[in-house]
Amino acid sequence: MGINSAIVILMADDDPADVRLTQKALEECRLKSDFRHVRDGQELLDYLHRSGRYADPASSPRPGLILLDLNMPGMDGRAALTALKADADLRRIPVVILSTSKADEDVARSYDLGANSFVSKPVTFDGLVEVVRTLETYWFQLVALPR
């Protein structure tokens, strides 16, 4: 990824308020990102496989990071994560679980399924901005990611 290229961040979450707040937090942090959103696990997989309405690569660029909610209607985040990590073409995309859950079993199962990180959704906007800043520092400044 070039220094001037925007990072594609794909969020899978069914709550429009959470999506809007995350997008605003990204803007607040001035992270140069291309924010995309899908509503459930099946849409996430359709996007990643470029099927259906996501068939055009120009309108569905490969994400550099996926923010995944666990609890969504239809295909939930757990099932989507399982499918994503089983796919040799997709498994290297970092997946951060961003969930309201703080349950130990959700954390453990997410890592067992291949999540790269688990973050509990903060209850305040300032808390979310801090999470986004931390994600930016970690995923886009500190670690080496596969191309």
Helices and strands as residue ranges (DSSP letters): E 7-12, H 16-28, E 33-38, H 41-49, G 52-54, E 65-68, H 77-86, E 95-99, H 104-112, E 117-120, H 125-137, I 138-142
